[in-house]
Amino acid sequence: ASSALDTVFKKLSEIDAVHSTMIVRHGQVIAEGWWQPYTAQRRHKLYSLSKSFTSTAVGMAIAEGKLSLDDTVVSFFPEHAPASPSYHLKNMRIRDLLSMSTGHVGSDLQKFSFAESDGSLAKAFLHLPVAHKPGTHFLYNTPATYMCSAIVQRVTGKTAHDYLKARLFPQLGIEDSHWETCPERVSLGGYGLNVKTEDIAKLGQLYLQKGEWRGQRLLPADWVAAATARQTSNGSNPNNDWDQGYGYQFWRCRHNAYRGDGAFGQFCLVLPDQDTVVAITSGTSDMQRVMNVIWEYLLPALAPVAIPENAKAQSALSTYLSNLKLPNLKGNPMDQQVAPFLNKRYQFAENSHGVEELIFVQKDGRAQLAFRMKGKAASMQDLGLALNTRLDPQSSAKTVSQAAWSSPETLIYRTYYTRTPYTLTLDITFKDNRISLQPEWNVAFGPKKLTPLKGTLTQ
């Protein structure tokens, strides 16, 4: 019902911040929306939702007879294996990589770095201690997914990304994808894929249809069943969507659903009982809250029989969806109070961010904020990359900024990196020829609030 969908999107709007949502039922899009400045045309960084795409590549390679679930991991990398592999390592299989049951413990896994100095991530993985018998101990394990990607590359001669672009993406109509690679040019597997919201929904729909797409078999039905079934137990709390078991790079959910998900709220939710797929991109630290909206407001509305059309509700929903946008900053527009600071240069002491100078300039009739970093001019995108190295320069993140004076001396400057979950807010305060700048990310793997910068007026 349109009124129920309207409630779903309004509840999602209350979360800081959902970027896009697409709901597909019976193979048809029944509602979709992008909160400006995010758009349908821009791809989005998926983080660990990438794992479900890597799993799909493994399933396709198995269907082609290039490998099997019971192949041992060391057999693919004899040149990287220890001289005397442990019993547990020798018995680690592809199914253990896929089900996050490699046998590692967290303290040993922390020794693995995706920035290995010798460039061989497979070697680094194979030299980790394996404390438990593979298949007996669940531990969420992004390096394991990398190994799945590396194995696909070994048996197909293509990166996992190129393999999918050759064998799957054209059939699904997925274009303009990007997948980050390691120095050995292996798709990172566990993260790094960038696609559009619609592409996430297409993967979910392929699995919902048990591997068929427009009458063509793209994935074996038994692979889909196994990949989305509970292969590993990971908890017992019936009210927690992270305690329902794990498949082959898919999480089991409450309500007999399953999902791929990624950090900060990237979702491919599949609800087989309701013949529904929900694709979501976000920049939020509260991923459970996003899913709760689906369970509490969408699920009850997915009636088994058709509901009579409500033209008025449909019109209201369409209007609401076409006007979705993230909230504006509160305060006066930047141009209104910038005159006292225009063309004045503020210089910062040496700092870890590499920011040297700030200046307000007039360009195309509008005030703009410009930076110099380490002796060169910098855009806000460059500034973001300097302040947080996890923003990948390969992603070609596009930025949209807004600014407002929260007081006569304080400017809030916010930049959305619209191909990523990230938003950078700069709290800039001017007082007595001095400036302080406090950068803060909306989400982060580490501290969100970064070291403040102090500067002085030089011109």
C-alpha positions as CSV (number, residue, x, y, z in Angstrom):
1,A,0.0,0.0,0.0
2,S,1.3,3.5,-0.9
3,S,0.5,4.8,2.6
4,A,2.7,2.1,4.2
5,L,5.5,2.8,1.7
6,D,5.2,6.5,2.6
7,T,5.7,5.6,6.2
8,V,8.7,3.5,5.4
9,F,10.5,6.3,3.6
10,K,9.5,8.8,6.3
11,K,11.0,6.6,9.0
12,L,14.1,6.1,6.9
13,S,14.4,9.9,6.6
14,E,14.6,10.1,10.4
15,I,17.9,8.1,10.3
16,D,21.1,10.0,9.9
17,A,21.5,9.3,7.0
18,V,20.0,6.9,4.4
19,H,21.1,7.8,0.9
20,S,18.9,5.6,-1.2
21,T,16.3,2.9,-1.0
22,M,14.8,0.7,-3.8
23,I,12.0,-1.8,-3.0
24,V,11.2,-4.5,-5.6
25,R,8.2,-6.8,-5.2
26,H,7.2,-9.6,-7.6
27,G,10.0,-8.4,-9.9
28,Q,8.7,-4.8,-10.1
29,V,10.0,-1.7,-8.5
30,I,7.2,-0.5,-6.2
31,A,9.1,2.4,-4.6
32,E,12.5,4.0,-4.9
33,G,14.1,7.2,-3.7
34,W,17.4,9.0,-3.4
35,W,18.0,11.6,-0.8
36,Q,19.6,14.6,-2.5
37,P,22.5,15.1,-3.1
38,Y,22.7,11.3,-3.8
39,T,21.3,10.2,-7.2
40,A,20.3,7.0,-9.1
41,Q,23.1,7.6,-11.6
42,R,26.0,7.6,-9.1
43,R,27.6,4.4,-7.9
44,H,28.1,3.9,-4.1
45,K,30.9,2.3,-2.1
46,L,29.5,-1.0,-0.8
47,Y,32.2,-2.1,1.8
48,S,31.4,-5.6,2.9
49,L,28.3,-5.9,0.7
50,S,31.0,-6.6,-1.9
51,K,31.4,-10.1,-0.2
52,S,28.1,-11.3,-1.7
53,F,29.3,-10.4,-5.2
54,T,32.6,-12.3,-4.5
55,S,30.5,-15.3,-3.4
56,T,28.6,-15.1,-6.6
57,A,31.8,-15.3,-8.6
58,V,32.8,-18.4,-6.6
59,G,29.5,-20.0,-7.3
60,M,29.8,-19.4,-11.1
61,A,33.3,-20.8,-11.1
62,I,32.1,-23.9,-9.3
63,A,29.3,-24.2,-11.9
64,E,31.9,-24.1,-14.6
65,G,33.9,-26.9,-13.0
66,K,36.9,-24.7,-12.2
67,L,36.9,-25.5,-8.5
68,S,34.8,-27.1,-5.7
69,L,33.8,-26.2,-2.2
70,D,36.0,-28.9,-0.8
71,D,39.2,-27.8,-2.6
72,T,41.9,-26.9,0.0
73,V,43.0,-23.3,0.1
74,V,46.8,-24.1,0.1
75,S,46.4,-26.1,-3.1
76,F,45.9,-22.9,-5.1
77,F,49.0,-21.1,-3.7
78,P,51.8,-23.6,-3.3
79,E,54.4,-20.9,-3.7
80,H,53.0,-19.0,-0.8
81,A,52.3,-21.8,1.6
82,P,54.5,-22.4,4.7
83,A,57.2,-25.1,4.3
84,S,55.4,-27.2,6.8
85,P,51.7,-26.2,6.9
86,S,49.8,-27.0,10.1
87,Y,47.2,-29.7,10.1
88,H,44.4,-27.0,10.4
89,L,45.8,-25.0,7.5
90,K,46.1,-28.0,5.2
91,N,42.5,-28.8,5.9
92,M,41.0,-25.3,5.3
93,R,38.7,-25.5,2.4
94,I,36.9,-23.0,0.1
95,R,33.7,-23.7,2.0
96,D,35.4,-22.5,5.2
97,L,36.5,-19.2,3.6
98,L,32.9,-18.7,2.4
99,S,31.3,-19.5,5.7
100,M,33.7,-17.4,7.8
101,S,34.8,-20.5,9.6
102,T,38.5,-20.6,8.7
103,G,39.6,-21.4,12.3
104,H,41.3,-18.2,13.0
105,V,41.0,-16.2,16.3
106,G,40.7,-12.5,16.4
107,S,44.1,-11.7,17.9
108,D,45.9,-13.7,15.1
109,L,43.7,-12.2,12.4
110,Q,44.6,-8.7,13.5
111,K,48.2,-9.5,12.3
112,F,46.9,-9.5,8.7
113,S,47.2,-6.2,6.9
114,F,45.9,-5.2,3.5
115,A,49.0,-3.0,3.3
116,E,51.5,-5.9,3.3
117,S,54.9,-4.5,2.5
118,D,55.9,-7.4,0.2
119,G,52.6,-7.1,-1.7
120,S,51.6,-10.8,-1.2
121,L,48.4,-10.9,0.7
122,A,47.8,-14.6,0.0
123,K,51.2,-15.4,1.6
124,A,50.3,-13.2,4.6
125,F,47.0,-15.1,5.0
126,L,48.6,-18.6,4.7
127,H,51.2,-17.7,7.4
128,L,48.6,-16.8,10.0
129,P,48.2,-19.3,12.9
130,V,45.0,-21.4,12.6
131,A,43.9,-22.1,16.1
132,H,40.7,-24.0,15.5
133,K,39.7,-26.8,13.2
134,P,38.3,-25.2,10.0
135,G,34.5,-25.4,9.9
136,T,34.1,-25.3,13.7
137,H,34.6,-21.7,14.7
138,F,32.8,-18.6,13.2
139,L,34.8,-15.4,12.9
140,Y,33.8,-12.7,10.5
141,N,36.9,-12.5,8.3
142,T,37.4,-10.1,5.4
143,P,40.8,-11.6,4.5
144,A,39.0,-14.9,3.9
145,T,36.9,-13.2,1.2
146,Y,40.0,-11.8,-0.3
147,M,41.3,-15.3,-0.7
148,C,38.1,-16.3,-2.4
149,S,38.7,-13.5,-4.9
150,A,42.3,-14.6,-5.4
151,I,41.3,-18.2,-6.0
152,V,38.7,-17.1,-8.6
153,Q,41.5,-15.2,-10.3
154,R,43.8,-18.3,-10.2
155,V,41.3,-20.6,-11.8
156,T,39.7,-18.2,-14.4
157,G,42.7,-16.0,-15.3
158,K,40.5,-12.9,-14.6
159,T,40.0,-10.8,-11.5
160,A,36.8,-11.5,-9.8
161,H,35.5,-8.1,-11.1
162,D,36.5,-8.9,-14.7
163,Y,35.0,-12.4,-14.4
164,L,31.7,-11.0,-13.3
165,K,31.8,-8.2,-15.9
166,A,32.3,-10.9,-18.6
167,R,29.9,-13.6,-17.3
168,L,27.2,-11.9,-15.2
169,F,27.0,-8.1,-15.2
170,P,26.0,-7.8,-18.9
171,Q,23.1,-10.1,-18.4
172,L,21.9,-8.1,-15.3
173,G,22.5,-4.8,-17.0
174,I,25.2,-3.7,-14.5
175,E,27.4,-1.0,-15.9
176,D,29.9,1.5,-14.6
177,S,31.1,-0.7,-11.7
178,H,34.5,-0.3,-10.0
179,W,36.4,-2.7,-7.7
180,E,39.5,-1.7,-5.9
181,T,42.5,-4.0,-6.1
182,C,45.5,-4.9,-4.1
183,P,49.1,-4.2,-5.4
184,E,49.0,-7.7,-7.1
185,R,45.9,-6.5,-9.0
186,V,43.5,-8.9,-7.3
187,S,40.0,-7.6,-6.6
188,L,39.8,-7.0,-2.8
189,G,36.8,-9.3,-2.6
190,G,35.7,-8.4,0.9
191,Y,35.2,-4.8,0.2
192,G,36.0,-2.2,-2.5
193,L,33.1,-2.7,-5.0
194,N,31.3,0.4,-6.1
195,V,27.9,0.0,-8.0
196,K,24.6,1.8,-8.2
197,T,21.6,1.1,-6.0
198,E,19.7,-0.6,-8.8
199,D,22.7,-3.0,-9.2
200,I,22.4,-4.1,-5.6
201,A,18.7,-4.8,-6.2
202,K,19.5,-6.8,-9.3
203,L,21.9,-9.1,-7.3
204,G,19.1,-9.6,-4.7
205,Q,16.5,-10.3,-7.4
206,L,18.8,-12.9,-9.1
207,Y,19.1,-14.8,-5.8
208,L,15.4,-14.4,-5.1
209,Q,14.7,-16.0,-8.5
210,K,17.1,-18.9,-7.5
211,G,19.7,-17.9,-10.1
212,E,17.4,-17.4,-13.1
213,W,17.2,-14.1,-15.0
214,R,14.8,-13.5,-17.8
215,G,14.5,-17.2,-18.5
216,Q,18.3,-17.8,-18.4
217,R,20.1,-19.8,-15.8
218,L,23.0,-17.7,-14.5
219,L,23.6,-19.4,-11.1
220,P,22.8,-23.0,-10.1
221,A,19.7,-23.2,-7.9
222,D,21.6,-25.4,-5.4
223,W,24.3,-22.8,-5.1
224,V,21.7,-20.1,-4.3
225,A,20.1,-22.4,-1.7
226,A,23.4,-23.2,-0.1
227,A,24.8,-19.7,-0.2
228,T,21.8,-18.2,1.6
229,A,21.2,-21.1,4.1
230,R,22.6,-21.2,7.6
231,Q,26.1,-22.8,7.1
232,T,27.5,-21.5,10.4
233,S,26.0,-20.7,13.7
234,N,27.0,-17.3,15.0
235,G,24.7,-16.6,18.0
236,S,21.4,-17.4,19.6
237,N,19.6,-14.0,20.2
238,P,16.3,-14.3,18.3
239,N,16.0,-10.5,18.2
240,N,19.4,-9.7,16.7
241,D,19.9,-9.8,12.9
242,W,23.6,-10.6,13.4
243,D,22.8,-13.8,15.4
244,Q,20.7,-15.7,12.8
245,G,23.5,-17.7,11.2
246,Y,25.8,-17.1,8.2
247,G,25.8,-18.7,4.7
248,Y,28.4,-18.2,2.0
249,Q,29.0,-14.5,2.3
250,F,25.4,-13.8,3.1
251,W,23.9,-13.2,6.6
252,R,20.7,-14.9,7.7
253,C,18.1,-12.5,9.1
254,R,15.0,-12.6,11.2
255,H,11.7,-13.3,9.3
256,N,13.3,-16.0,7.2
257,A,15.2,-13.3,5.2
258,Y,18.8,-13.1,4.2
259,R,21.1,-10.3,3.2
260,G,24.5,-9.0,2.1
261,D,25.5,-5.9,4.0
262,G,28.3,-3.4,4.3
263,A,29.7,-1.0,6.8
264,F,27.6,2.2,7.5
265,G,24.4,0.8,6.1
266,Q,24.7,-0.8,2.7
267,F,22.1,-3.5,2.3
268,C,20.8,-6.1,-0.1
269,L,17.9,-7.6,1.8
270,V,16.0,-10.5,0.3
271,L,12.6,-11.6,1.7
272,P,11.7,-14.8,0.0
273,D,8.4,-15.3,1.8
274,Q,7.2,-11.9,0.5
275,D,8.9,-12.1,-2.9
276,T,10.6,-8.8,-2.1
277,V,14.1,-7.3,-2.4
278,V,15.2,-4.1,-0.7
279,A,18.4,-2.3,-1.7
280,I,19.7,0.5,0.6
281,T,22.8,2.7,0.7
282,S,23.6,4.8,3.8
283,G,26.1,6.7,5.9
284,T,24.9,5.6,9.3
285,S,26.5,3.9,12.4
286,D,23.1,2.3,13.3
287,M,22.6,-0.4,10.8
288,Q,20.1,-2.3,13.0
289,R,17.8,0.7,13.0
290,V,17.7,0.7,9.2
291,M,16.6,-3.0,9.2
292,N,14.1,-2.4,12.0
293,V,12.3,0.1,9.7
294,I,11.9,-2.7,7.1
295,W,10.7,-5.2,9.6
296,E,8.4,-2.9,11.5
297,Y,6.8,-0.9,8.7
298,L,7.4,-2.6,5.4
299,L,7.0,-6.3,6.3
300,P,3.4,-6.0,7.7
301,A,2.3,-4.1,4.6
302,L,3.5,-6.9,2.2
303,A,0.1,-8.6,2.1
304,P,-0.2,-12.0,0.3
305,V,-3.2,-10.6,-1.7
306,A,-3.3,-7.5,-3.8
307,I,-4.6,-4.3,-2.0
308,P,-7.0,-2.0,-3.9
309,E,-5.3,0.9,-5.5
310,N,-5.4,4.3,-3.7
311,A,-4.8,7.0,-6.2
312,K,-4.5,9.7,-3.7
313,A,-2.0,7.8,-1.6
314,Q,0.0,6.9,-4.7
315,S,0.2,10.5,-5.8
316,A,1.3,11.6,-2.3
317,L,4.0,8.9,-2.2
318,S,5.3,9.9,-5.7
319,T,5.5,13.6,-4.6
320,Y,7.3,12.7,-1.4
321,L,9.8,10.5,-3.1
322,S,10.6,13.0,-5.8
323,N,11.5,15.6,-3.1
324,L,13.7,13.5,-0.9
325,K,16.8,15.3,0.4
326,L,19.0,15.4,3.4
327,P,18.4,18.2,5.8
328,N,20.0,21.6,5.2
329,L,22.4,23.1,7.7
330,K,20.7,25.4,10.2
331,G,21.8,29.1,10.1
332,N,22.4,31.9,7.6
333,P,23.8,31.1,4.1
334,M,27.6,31.5,3.8
335,D,27.4,34.5,1.5
336,Q,25.4,36.6,4.0
337,Q,28.2,36.9,6.6
338,V,31.3,36.2,4.7
339,A,32.2,39.9,3.8
340,P,34.5,40.5,6.8
341,F,36.5,37.4,6.0
342,L,36.6,37.6,2.2
343,N,40.2,37.3,0.7
344,K,41.8,37.0,4.1
345,R,44.3,34.3,4.5
346,Y,44.5,32.1,7.6
347,Q,47.7,30.1,8.1
348,F,47.9,26.9,10.1
349,A,50.8,25.5,12.1
350,E,52.2,22.3,10.7
351,N,49.7,19.5,11.3
352,S,49.2,15.8,10.5
353,H,46.3,16.7,8.1
354,G,48.7,18.7,5.8
355,V,46.4,21.8,5.8
356,E,48.5,24.9,5.4
357,E,46.1,27.8,4.6
358,L,42.4,28.7,4.3
359,I,41.0,31.6,2.3
360,F,37.5,32.7,1.3
361,V,37.3,33.7,-2.3
362,Q,34.7,35.1,-4.6
363,K,34.0,33.0,-7.7
364,D,31.2,33.2,-10.1
365,G,29.4,35.6,-7.8
366,R,29.5,33.3,-4.8
367,A,31.8,32.9,-1.8
368,Q,33.8,29.7,-1.8
369,L,36.2,28.1,0.7
370,A,39.7,27.3,-0.6
371,F,42.5,25.5,1.0
372,R,46.2,25.1,0.4
373,M,47.7,21.8,1.4
374,K,51.5,21.1,1.5
375,G,52.2,24.0,-0.9
376,K,49.4,23.3,-3.4
377,A,45.8,24.3,-3.9
378,A,43.3,21.7,-2.7
379,S,39.6,21.0,-3.4
380,M,37.3,19.8,-0.6
381,Q,37.7,16.3,-2.1
382,D,41.5,16.5,-1.7
383,L,41.0,17.7,1.8
384,G,38.8,14.7,2.6
385,L,41.4,12.3,1.2
386,A,44.1,13.9,3.4
387,L,42.0,13.8,6.5
388,N,40.9,10.2,6.1
389,T,43.1,7.8,4.2
390,R,40.2,5.3,4.0
391,L,38.6,7.4,1.3
392,D,40.0,5.7,-1.7
393,P,41.3,8.0,-4.5
394,Q,40.4,5.4,-7.1
395,S,36.7,5.8,-6.3
396,S,36.5,9.2,-8.1
397,A,34.3,10.5,-5.3
398,K,32.2,13.5,-6.3
399,T,31.5,16.1,-3.7
400,V,28.6,18.4,-2.9
401,S,29.1,21.0,-0.2
402,Q,26.9,23.3,1.8
403,A,27.7,25.9,4.4
404,A,25.9,28.1,7.0
405,W,26.8,30.5,9.8
406,S,25.5,29.1,13.0
407,S,26.6,32.3,14.7
408,P,28.4,35.5,13.5
409,E,31.7,33.9,14.2
410,T,31.1,30.2,13.4
411,L,30.7,28.7,10.0
412,I,29.6,25.1,9.5
413,Y,30.9,23.7,6.2
414,R,29.7,20.2,5.2
415,T,30.8,18.1,2.3
416,Y,29.1,15.0,1.0
417,Y,31.3,12.4,-0.8
418,T,28.4,11.2,-2.8
419,R,30.0,7.9,-4.0
420,T,30.7,6.9,-0.5
421,P,29.1,6.7,3.0
422,Y,31.1,9.7,4.1
423,T,30.2,13.3,5.0
424,L,32.8,15.7,6.4
425,T,31.8,18.6,8.6
426,L,34.1,21.4,9.3
427,D,33.3,23.6,12.3
428,I,35.2,26.9,11.7
429,T,35.3,29.5,14.3
430,F,36.9,33.0,13.8
431,K,37.9,35.1,16.8
432,D,40.5,37.9,17.3
433,N,42.4,37.2,14.0
434,R,42.5,33.6,14.9
435,I,40.8,30.6,13.4
436,S,40.0,27.1,14.8
437,L,38.9,24.3,12.5
438,Q,37.3,21.1,13.9
439,P,36.9,18.3,11.3
440,E,34.4,15.5,12.0
441,W,33.2,12.5,9.9
442,N,29.7,11.3,10.1
443,V,31.0,7.7,10.2
444,A,34.4,6.2,10.6
445,F,36.2,3.0,11.5
446,G,38.2,5.0,14.1
447,P,37.5,8.3,15.8
448,K,35.0,10.4,14.0
449,K,36.2,13.7,15.5
450,L,39.7,14.5,14.3
451,T,42.4,16.6,15.7
452,P,41.4,20.3,15.6
453,L,43.5,22.9,13.7
454,K,44.5,26.3,15.0
455,G,45.5,29.2,12.7
456,T,46.2,32.9,12.5
457,L,45.3,35.7,10.1
458,T,48.3,36.5,7.8
459,Q,46.7,38.9,5.3
